[in-house]
Amino acid sequence: MNLKIKYAALLAAIIFITAIFFVIASSMITKNVNLIRREDSRIKKLQDELNSAQVLNQDLKDVASVITNSLTENRELSNNEANEFIREFAEFAKNHEIAVHGITPRPYFAENRVLEQQFAIDLECTYVQLGQYLANLERYEYIIKVNSLDLRPQTDKYRIVNGIRQNLYKVMIDLSVFKIVKEA
């Protein structure tokens, strides 16, 4: 009987030690899982901040590009520069199959260190094409300001796009392109 009691005590001790082992292991695992969740949450937050910083960095590079392109050492705008702007405005229209009736440069203004070249652009396009053209102007790599936008429907003119009739509009855009003279 002593042997049975010893085996029972040994078995009870093994069961007790096993139970304690599982309780301690479970506690450690729960603690580590919670730590991992906190770290995952922190990593996710830092990753979101990094993504935001990368987007902001790209936006700032785009702004820097616009400013860099708008800097000049000349105190006046040349005819070649005006012609280059006209060519690019016409290219924007060509890319979206927009009819260009005229792109006219106006005399430029120079005030302090800011040079302003104005243009009158006369187009005929659909409303969607106008949106695409304005999106190109928005992405233009120079400082640009749309002074006025006059949109008039052409009641007798339309275009069929994908089987849908789209009205044509006569569009007059008066805009300015700015250049900034660098300091000496």
Rosetta constraint file for C-alpha pairs under 8 A:
AtomPair CA 1 CA 5 HARMONIC 6.25 0.50
AtomPair CA 2 CA 6 HARMONIC 6.10 0.50
AtomPair CA 3 CA 7 HARMONIC 6.14 0.50
AtomPair CA 4 CA 8 HARMONIC 5.99 0.50
AtomPair CA 5 CA 9 HARMONIC 5.93 0.50
AtomPair CA 6 CA 10 HARMONIC 5.97 0.50
AtomPair CA 7 CA 11 HARMONIC 5.91 0.50
AtomPair CA 8 CA 12 HARMONIC 5.96 0.50
AtomPair CA 9 CA 13 HARMONIC 6.00 0.50
AtomPair CA 10 CA 14 HARMONIC 6.11 0.50
AtomPair CA 11 CA 15 HARMONIC 6.11 0.50
AtomPair CA 12 CA 16 HARMONIC 5.97 0.50
AtomPair CA 13 CA 17 HARMONIC 5.96 0.50
AtomPair CA 14 CA 18 HARMONIC 5.93 0.50
AtomPair CA 15 CA 19 HARMONIC 6.02 0.50
AtomPair CA 16 CA 20 HARMONIC 6.15 0.50
AtomPair CA 17 CA 21 HARMONIC 6.01 0.50
AtomPair CA 18 CA 22 HARMONIC 6.20 0.50
AtomPair CA 19 CA 23 HARMONIC 6.15 0.50
AtomPair CA 20 CA 24 HARMONIC 6.05 0.50
AtomPair CA 21 CA 25 HARMONIC 5.91 0.50
AtomPair CA 22 CA 26 HARMONIC 5.80 0.50
AtomPair CA 23 CA 27 HARMONIC 6.09 0.50
AtomPair CA 24 CA 28 HARMONIC 6.14 0.50
AtomPair CA 25 CA 29 HARMONIC 6.03 0.50
AtomPair CA 26 CA 30 HARMONIC 6.04 0.50
AtomPair CA 27 CA 31 HARMONIC 6.10 0.50
AtomPair CA 28 CA 32 HARMONIC 6.09 0.50
AtomPair CA 29 CA 33 HARMONIC 5.97 0.50
AtomPair CA 30 CA 34 HARMONIC 6.12 0.50
AtomPair CA 31 CA 35 HARMONIC 6.21 0.50
AtomPair CA 32 CA 36 HARMONIC 6.05 0.50
AtomPair CA 33 CA 37 HARMONIC 6.15 0.50
AtomPair CA 34 CA 38 HARMONIC 6.22 0.50
AtomPair CA 35 CA 39 HARMONIC 6.19 0.50
AtomPair CA 36 CA 40 HARMONIC 5.97 0.50
AtomPair CA 37 CA 41 HARMONIC 6.08 0.50
AtomPair CA 38 CA 42 HARMONIC 6.17 0.50
AtomPair CA 39 CA 43 HARMONIC 5.98 0.50
AtomPair CA 40 CA 44 HARMONIC 6.04 0.50
AtomPair CA 41 CA 45 HARMONIC 6.21 0.50
AtomPair CA 42 CA 46 HARMONIC 6.16 0.50
AtomPair CA 43 CA 47 HARMONIC 5.96 0.50
AtomPair CA 44 CA 48 HARMONIC 6.17 0.50
AtomPair CA 45 CA 49 HARMONIC 6.29 0.50
AtomPair CA 46 CA 50 HARMONIC 6.08 0.50
AtomPair CA 47 CA 51 HARMONIC 6.11 0.50
AtomPair CA 48 CA 52 HARMONIC 6.16 0.50
AtomPair CA 49 CA 53 HARMONIC 6.06 0.50
AtomPair CA 50 CA 54 HARMONIC 6.11 0.50
AtomPair CA 51 CA 55 HARMONIC 6.28 0.50
AtomPair CA 52 CA 56 HARMONIC 6.11 0.50
AtomPair CA 53 CA 57 HARMONIC 5.89 0.50
AtomPair CA 54 CA 58 HARMONIC 6.22 0.50
AtomPair CA 55 CA 59 HARMONIC 6.23 0.50
AtomPair CA 56 CA 60 HARMONIC 6.07 0.50
AtomPair CA 57 CA 61 HARMONIC 6.16 0.50
AtomPair CA 58 CA 62 HARMONIC 6.25 0.50
AtomPair CA 59 CA 63 HARMONIC 6.31 0.50
AtomPair CA 60 CA 64 HARMONIC 5.98 0.50
AtomPair CA 61 CA 65 HARMONIC 6.05 0.50
AtomPair CA 62 CA 66 HARMONIC 6.36 0.50
AtomPair CA 63 CA 67 HARMONIC 6.25 0.50
AtomPair CA 64 CA 68 HARMONIC 5.95 0.50
AtomPair CA 65 CA 69 HARMONIC 6.06 0.50
AtomPair CA 65 CA 141 HARMONIC 6.73 0.50
AtomPair CA 66 CA 70 HARMONIC 6.15 0.50
AtomPair CA 66 CA 140 HARMONIC 7.85 0.50
AtomPair CA 66 CA 141 HARMONIC 4.66 0.50
AtomPair CA 66 CA 142 HARMONIC 4.95 0.50
AtomPair CA 66 CA 143 HARMONIC 6.39 0.50
AtomPair CA 67 CA 71 HARMONIC 6.41 0.50
AtomPair CA 67 CA 142 HARMONIC 7.01 0.50
AtomPair CA 67 CA 143 HARMONIC 7.20 0.50
AtomPair CA 69 CA 141 HARMONIC 6.57 0.50
AtomPair CA 69 CA 142 HARMONIC 5.98 0.50
AtomPair CA 70 CA 141 HARMONIC 7.94 0.50
AtomPair CA 70 CA 142 HARMONIC 5.39 0.50
AtomPair CA 70 CA 143 HARMONIC 6.39 0.50
AtomPair CA 70 CA 178 HARMONIC 6.70 0.50
AtomPair CA 70 CA 179 HARMONIC 4.61 0.50
AtomPair CA 70 CA 180 HARMONIC 5.93 0.50
AtomPair CA 71 CA 179 HARMONIC 5.73 0.50
AtomPair CA 71 CA 180 HARMONIC 4.84 0.50
AtomPair CA 71 CA 181 HARMONIC 5.88 0.50
AtomPair CA 71 CA 182 HARMONIC 6.11 0.50
AtomPair CA 72 CA 179 HARMONIC 6.49 0.50
AtomPair CA 72 CA 180 HARMONIC 5.94 0.50
AtomPair CA 72 CA 181 HARMONIC 4.93 0.50
AtomPair CA 72 CA 182 HARMONIC 5.86 0.50
AtomPair CA 73 CA 181 HARMONIC 5.40 0.50
AtomPair CA 73 CA 182 HARMONIC 5.46 0.50
AtomPair CA 74 CA 181 HARMONIC 6.47 0.50
AtomPair CA 75 CA 110 HARMONIC 7.99 0.50
AtomPair CA 75 CA 113 HARMONIC 7.64 0.50
AtomPair CA 75 CA 115 HARMONIC 7.79 0.50
AtomPair CA 75 CA 181 HARMONIC 6.32 0.50
AtomPair CA 76 CA 110 HARMONIC 7.27 0.50
AtomPair CA 76 CA 115 HARMONIC 6.94 0.50
AtomPair CA 77 CA 81 HARMONIC 6.47 0.50
AtomPair CA 77 CA 82 HARMONIC 7.38 0.50
AtomPair CA 77 CA 108 HARMONIC 7.43 0.50
AtomPair CA 77 CA 115 HARMONIC 7.25 0.50
AtomPair CA 77 CA 117 HARMONIC 7.78 0.50
AtomPair CA 78 CA 82 HARMONIC 6.62 0.50
AtomPair CA 79 CA 83 HARMONIC 6.09 0.50
AtomPair CA 80 CA 84 HARMONIC 6.09 0.50
AtomPair CA 81 CA 85 HARMONIC 6.34 0.50
AtomPair CA 82 CA 86 HARMONIC 6.28 0.50
AtomPair CA 82 CA 105 HARMONIC 6.93 0.50
AtomPair CA 82 CA 117 HARMONIC 7.53 0.50
AtomPair CA 83 CA 87 HARMONIC 6.11 0.50
AtomPair CA 84 CA 88 HARMONIC 6.24 0.50
AtomPair CA 85 CA 89 HARMONIC 6.17 0.50
AtomPair CA 86 CA 90 HARMONIC 6.12 0.50
AtomPair CA 86 CA 103 HARMONIC 6.43 0.50
AtomPair CA 86 CA 104 HARMONIC 7.87 0.50
AtomPair CA 86 CA 105 HARMONIC 7.80 0.50
AtomPair CA 87 CA 91 HARMONIC 6.10 0.50
AtomPair CA 88 CA 92 HARMONIC 6.26 0.50
AtomPair CA 89 CA 93 HARMONIC 6.59 0.50
AtomPair CA 89 CA 103 HARMONIC 7.96 0.50
AtomPair CA 90 CA 94 HARMONIC 6.18 0.50
AtomPair CA 90 CA 100 HARMONIC 7.11 0.50
AtomPair CA 90 CA 103 HARMONIC 7.74 0.50
AtomPair CA 91 CA 95 HARMONIC 6.11 0.50
AtomPair CA 92 CA 96 HARMONIC 6.88 0.50
AtomPair CA 92 CA 133 HARMONIC 6.29 0.50
AtomPair CA 92 CA 136 HARMONIC 6.58 0.50
AtomPair CA 93 CA 97 HARMONIC 6.13 0.50
AtomPair CA 93 CA 98 HARMONIC 4.86 0.50
AtomPair CA 93 CA 99 HARMONIC 7.04 0.50
AtomPair CA 93 CA 100 HARMONIC 6.93 0.50
AtomPair CA 93 CA 133 HARMONIC 6.47 0.50
AtomPair CA 94 CA 98 HARMONIC 5.89 0.50
AtomPair CA 94 CA 99 HARMONIC 7.70 0.50
AtomPair CA 96 CA 129 HARMONIC 6.28 0.50
AtomPair CA 96 CA 132 HARMONIC 7.24 0.50
AtomPair CA 96 CA 133 HARMONIC 7.35 0.50
AtomPair CA 97 CA 129 HARMONIC 7.96 0.50
AtomPair CA 98 CA 123 HARMONIC 6.91 0.50
AtomPair CA 98 CA 124 HARMONIC 6.36 0.50
AtomPair CA 98 CA 125 HARMONIC 5.37 0.50
AtomPair CA 98 CA 129 HARMONIC 6.93 0.50
AtomPair CA 99 CA 123 HARMONIC 5.70 0.50
AtomPair CA 99 CA 124 HARMONIC 5.16 0.50
AtomPair CA 99 CA 125 HARMONIC 6.47 0.50
AtomPair CA 100 CA 121 HARMONIC 7.86 0.50
AtomPair CA 100 CA 122 HARMONIC 6.16 0.50
AtomPair CA 100 CA 123 HARMONIC 4.64 0.50
AtomPair CA 100 CA 124 HARMONIC 6.52 0.50
AtomPair CA 101 CA 121 HARMONIC 7.88 0.50
AtomPair CA 101 CA 122 HARMONIC 5.25 0.50
AtomPair CA 101 CA 123 HARMONIC 5.57 0.50
AtomPair CA 101 CA 124 HARMONIC 7.35 0.50
AtomPair CA 102 CA 120 HARMONIC 7.72 0.50
AtomPair CA 102 CA 121 HARMONIC 5.82 0.50
AtomPair CA 102 CA 122 HARMONIC 5.02 0.50
AtomPair CA 102 CA 123 HARMONIC 7.15 0.50
AtomPair CA 103 CA 119 HARMONIC 6.69 0.50
AtomPair CA 103 CA 120 HARMONIC 5.65 0.50
AtomPair CA 103 CA 121 HARMONIC 4.45 0.50
AtomPair CA 103 CA 122 HARMONIC 6.29 0.50
AtomPair CA 104 CA 119 HARMONIC 5.47 0.50
AtomPair CA 104 CA 120 HARMONIC 5.09 0.50
AtomPair CA 104 CA 121 HARMONIC 6.46 0.50
AtomPair CA 105 CA 117 HARMONIC 7.30 0.50
AtomPair CA 105 CA 118 HARMONIC 5.95 0.50
AtomPair CA 105 CA 119 HARMONIC 4.41 0.50
AtomPair CA 105 CA 120 HARMONIC 6.46 0.50
AtomPair CA 106 CA 117 HARMONIC 6.88 0.50
AtomPair CA 106 CA 118 HARMONIC 5.28 0.50
AtomPair CA 106 CA 119 HARMONIC 5.71 0.50
AtomPair CA 106 CA 120 HARMONIC 7.50 0.50
AtomPair CA 107 CA 117 HARMONIC 6.80 0.50
AtomPair CA 107 CA 118 HARMONIC 6.96 0.50
AtomPair CA 108 CA 115 HARMONIC 6.98 0.50
AtomPair CA 108 CA 116 HARMONIC 5.45 0.50
AtomPair CA 108 CA 117 HARMONIC 4.38 0.50
AtomPair CA 108 CA 118 HARMONIC 6.28 0.50
AtomPair CA 109 CA 115 HARMONIC 5.74 0.50
AtomPair CA 109 CA 116 HARMONIC 5.05 0.50
AtomPair CA 109 CA 117 HARMONIC 6.54 0.50
AtomPair CA 110 CA 114 HARMONIC 5.77 0.50
AtomPair CA 110 CA 115 HARMONIC 4.50 0.50
AtomPair CA 110 CA 116 HARMONIC 6.33 0.50
AtomPair CA 111 CA 115 HARMONIC 6.54 0.50
AtomPair CA 113 CA 180 HARMONIC 5.69 0.50
AtomPair CA 113 CA 181 HARMONIC 4.95 0.50
AtomPair CA 113 CA 182 HARMONIC 7.58 0.50
AtomPair CA 114 CA 178 HARMONIC 6.79 0.50
AtomPair CA 114 CA 179 HARMONIC 5.92 0.50
AtomPair CA 114 CA 180 HARMONIC 4.69 0.50
AtomPair CA 114 CA 181 HARMONIC 6.27 0.50
AtomPair CA 115 CA 178 HARMONIC 5.58 0.50
AtomPair CA 115 CA 179 HARMONIC 5.04 0.50
AtomPair CA 115 CA 180 HARMONIC 6.12 0.50
AtomPair CA 115 CA 181 HARMONIC 7.47 0.50
AtomPair CA 116 CA 176 HARMONIC 6.14 0.50
AtomPair CA 116 CA 177 HARMONIC 5.74 0.50
AtomPair CA 116 CA 178 HARMONIC 4.61 0.50
AtomPair CA 116 CA 179 HARMONIC 6.52 0.50
AtomPair CA 117 CA 176 HARMONIC 5.43 0.50
AtomPair CA 117 CA 177 HARMONIC 5.25 0.50
AtomPair CA 117 CA 178 HARMONIC 6.40 0.50
AtomPair CA 118 CA 174 HARMONIC 7.19 0.50
AtomPair CA 118 CA 175 HARMONIC 5.64 0.50
AtomPair CA 118 CA 176 HARMONIC 4.24 0.50
AtomPair CA 118 CA 177 HARMONIC 6.39 0.50
AtomPair CA 119 CA 173 HARMONIC 8.00 0.50
AtomPair CA 119 CA 174 HARMONIC 5.84 0.50
AtomPair CA 119 CA 175 HARMONIC 5.45 0.50
AtomPair CA 119 CA 176 HARMONIC 6.22 0.50
AtomPair CA 120 CA 172 HARMONIC 7.01 0.50
AtomPair CA 120 CA 173 HARMONIC 5.82 0.50
AtomPair CA 120 CA 174 HARMONIC 4.66 0.50
AtomPair CA 120 CA 175 HARMONIC 6.64 0.50
AtomPair CA 121 CA 171 HARMONIC 7.89 0.50
AtomPair CA 121 CA 172 HARMONIC 5.69 0.50
AtomPair CA 121 CA 173 HARMONIC 5.02 0.50
AtomPair CA 121 CA 174 HARMONIC 6.36 0.50
AtomPair CA 122 CA 170 HARMONIC 7.37 0.50
AtomPair CA 122 CA 171 HARMONIC 5.79 0.50
AtomPair CA 122 CA 172 HARMONIC 4.74 0.50
AtomPair CA 122 CA 173 HARMONIC 6.57 0.50
AtomPair CA 123 CA 170 HARMONIC 5.95 0.50
AtomPair CA 123 CA 171 HARMONIC 5.02 0.50
AtomPair CA 123 CA 172 HARMONIC 6.47 0.50
AtomPair CA 124 CA 168 HARMONIC 6.44 0.50
AtomPair CA 124 CA 169 HARMONIC 5.51 0.50
AtomPair CA 124 CA 170 HARMONIC 4.71 0.50
AtomPair CA 124 CA 171 HARMONIC 5.96 0.50
AtomPair CA 125 CA 129 HARMONIC 5.90 0.50
AtomPair CA 125 CA 130 HARMONIC 6.31 0.50
AtomPair CA 125 CA 168 HARMONIC 5.17 0.50
AtomPair CA 125 CA 169 HARMONIC 5.45 0.50
AtomPair CA 125 CA 170 HARMONIC 6.90 0.50
AtomPair CA 125 CA 171 HARMONIC 7.50 0.50
AtomPair CA 126 CA 130 HARMONIC 6.24 0.50
AtomPair CA 126 CA 158 HARMONIC 7.96 0.50
AtomPair CA 126 CA 159 HARMONIC 7.67 0.50
AtomPair CA 126 CA 166 HARMONIC 6.33 0.50
AtomPair CA 126 CA 167 HARMONIC 5.94 0.50
AtomPair CA 126 CA 168 HARMONIC 4.66 0.50
AtomPair CA 126 CA 169 HARMONIC 5.93 0.50
AtomPair CA 127 CA 131 HARMONIC 6.40 0.50
AtomPair CA 127 CA 166 HARMONIC 8.00 0.50
AtomPair CA 127 CA 167 HARMONIC 7.64 0.50
AtomPair CA 127 CA 168 HARMONIC 7.28 0.50
AtomPair CA 127 CA 169 HARMONIC 7.09 0.50
AtomPair CA 128 CA 132 HARMONIC 6.40 0.50
AtomPair CA 129 CA 133 HARMONIC 6.14 0.50
AtomPair CA 130 CA 134 HARMONIC 6.11 0.50
AtomPair CA 131 CA 135 HARMONIC 6.12 0.50
AtomPair CA 132 CA 136 HARMONIC 6.38 0.50
AtomPair CA 133 CA 137 HARMONIC 6.41 0.50
AtomPair CA 134 CA 138 HARMONIC 6.13 0.50
AtomPair CA 135 CA 139 HARMONIC 6.37 0.50
AtomPair CA 136 CA 140 HARMONIC 6.13 0.50
AtomPair CA 137 CA 144 HARMONIC 7.76 0.50
AtomPair CA 138 CA 144 HARMONIC 7.97 0.50
AtomPair CA 140 CA 144 HARMONIC 7.63 0.50
AtomPair CA 142 CA 177 HARMONIC 6.81 0.50
AtomPair CA 142 CA 178 HARMONIC 7.08 0.50
AtomPair CA 142 CA 179 HARMONIC 7.77 0.50
AtomPair CA 143 CA 177 HARMONIC 5.88 0.50
AtomPair CA 143 CA 178 HARMONIC 5.36 0.50
AtomPair CA 143 CA 179 HARMONIC 7.24 0.50
AtomPair CA 144 CA 175 HARMONIC 7.11 0.50
AtomPair CA 144 CA 176 HARMONIC 5.65 0.50
AtomPair CA 144 CA 177 HARMONIC 4.55 0.50
AtomPair CA 144 CA 178 HARMONIC 6.18 0.50
AtomPair CA 145 CA 175 HARMONIC 5.56 0.50
AtomPair CA 145 CA 176 HARMONIC 5.19 0.50
AtomPair CA 145 CA 177 HARMONIC 6.58 0.50
AtomPair CA 146 CA 173 HARMONIC 7.09 0.50
AtomPair CA 146 CA 174 HARMONIC 6.10 0.50
AtomPair CA 146 CA 175 HARMONIC 4.24 0.50
AtomPair CA 146 CA 176 HARMONIC 6.43 0.50
AtomPair CA 147 CA 173 HARMONIC 7.66 0.50
AtomPair CA 147 CA 174 HARMONIC 5.39 0.50
AtomPair CA 147 CA 175 HARMONIC 5.08 0.50
AtomPair CA 147 CA 176 HARMONIC 7.02 0.50
AtomPair CA 148 CA 172 HARMONIC 7.90 0.50
AtomPair CA 148 CA 173 HARMONIC 5.84 0.50
AtomPair CA 148 CA 174 HARMONIC 5.10 0.50
AtomPair CA 148 CA 175 HARMONIC 6.90 0.50
AtomPair CA 149 CA 171 HARMONIC 7.13 0.50
AtomPair CA 149 CA 172 HARMONIC 5.81 0.50
AtomPair CA 149 CA 173 HARMONIC 4.66 0.50
AtomPair CA 149 CA 174 HARMONIC 6.46 0.50
AtomPair CA 150 CA 170 HARMONIC 7.98 0.50
AtomPair CA 150 CA 171 HARMONIC 5.63 0.50
AtomPair CA 150 CA 172 HARMONIC 4.97 0.50
AtomPair CA 150 CA 173 HARMONIC 6.44 0.50
AtomPair CA 151 CA 169 HARMONIC 6.32 0.50
AtomPair CA 151 CA 170 HARMONIC 5.91 0.50
AtomPair CA 151 CA 171 HARMONIC 4.72 0.50
AtomPair CA 151 CA 172 HARMONIC 6.62 0.50
AtomPair CA 152 CA 169 HARMONIC 5.34 0.50
AtomPair CA 152 CA 170 HARMONIC 5.14 0.50
AtomPair CA 152 CA 171 HARMONIC 6.48 0.50
AtomPair CA 153 CA 167 HARMONIC 7.06 0.50
AtomPair CA 153 CA 168 HARMONIC 6.17 0.50
AtomPair CA 153 CA 169 HARMONIC 4.31 0.50
AtomPair CA 153 CA 170 HARMONIC 6.25 0.50
AtomPair CA 154 CA 158 HARMONIC 7.64 0.50
AtomPair CA 154 CA 167 HARMONIC 6.99 0.50
AtomPair CA 154 CA 168 HARMONIC 5.57 0.50
AtomPair CA 154 CA 169 HARMONIC 5.25 0.50
AtomPair CA 154 CA 170 HARMONIC 6.52 0.50
AtomPair CA 155 CA 167 HARMONIC 7.43 0.50
AtomPair CA 155 CA 168 HARMONIC 7.84 0.50
AtomPair CA 157 CA 167 HARMONIC 6.39 0.50
AtomPair CA 157 CA 168 HARMONIC 5.68 0.50
AtomPair CA 158 CA 165 HARMONIC 6.50 0.50
AtomPair CA 158 CA 166 HARMONIC 5.48 0.50
AtomPair CA 158 CA 167 HARMONIC 4.28 0.50
AtomPair CA 158 CA 168 HARMONIC 4.93 0.50
AtomPair CA 159 CA 165 HARMONIC 5.79 0.50
AtomPair CA 159 CA 166 HARMONIC 5.23 0.50
AtomPair CA 159 CA 167 HARMONIC 6.35 0.50
AtomPair CA 159 CA 168 HARMONIC 6.78 0.50
AtomPair CA 160 CA 164 HARMONIC 5.34 0.50
AtomPair CA 160 CA 165 HARMONIC 4.52 0.50
AtomPair CA 160 CA 166 HARMONIC 6.03 0.50
AtomPair CA 161 CA 165 HARMONIC 6.41 0.50
AtomPair CA 161 CA 166 HARMONIC 6.91 0.50
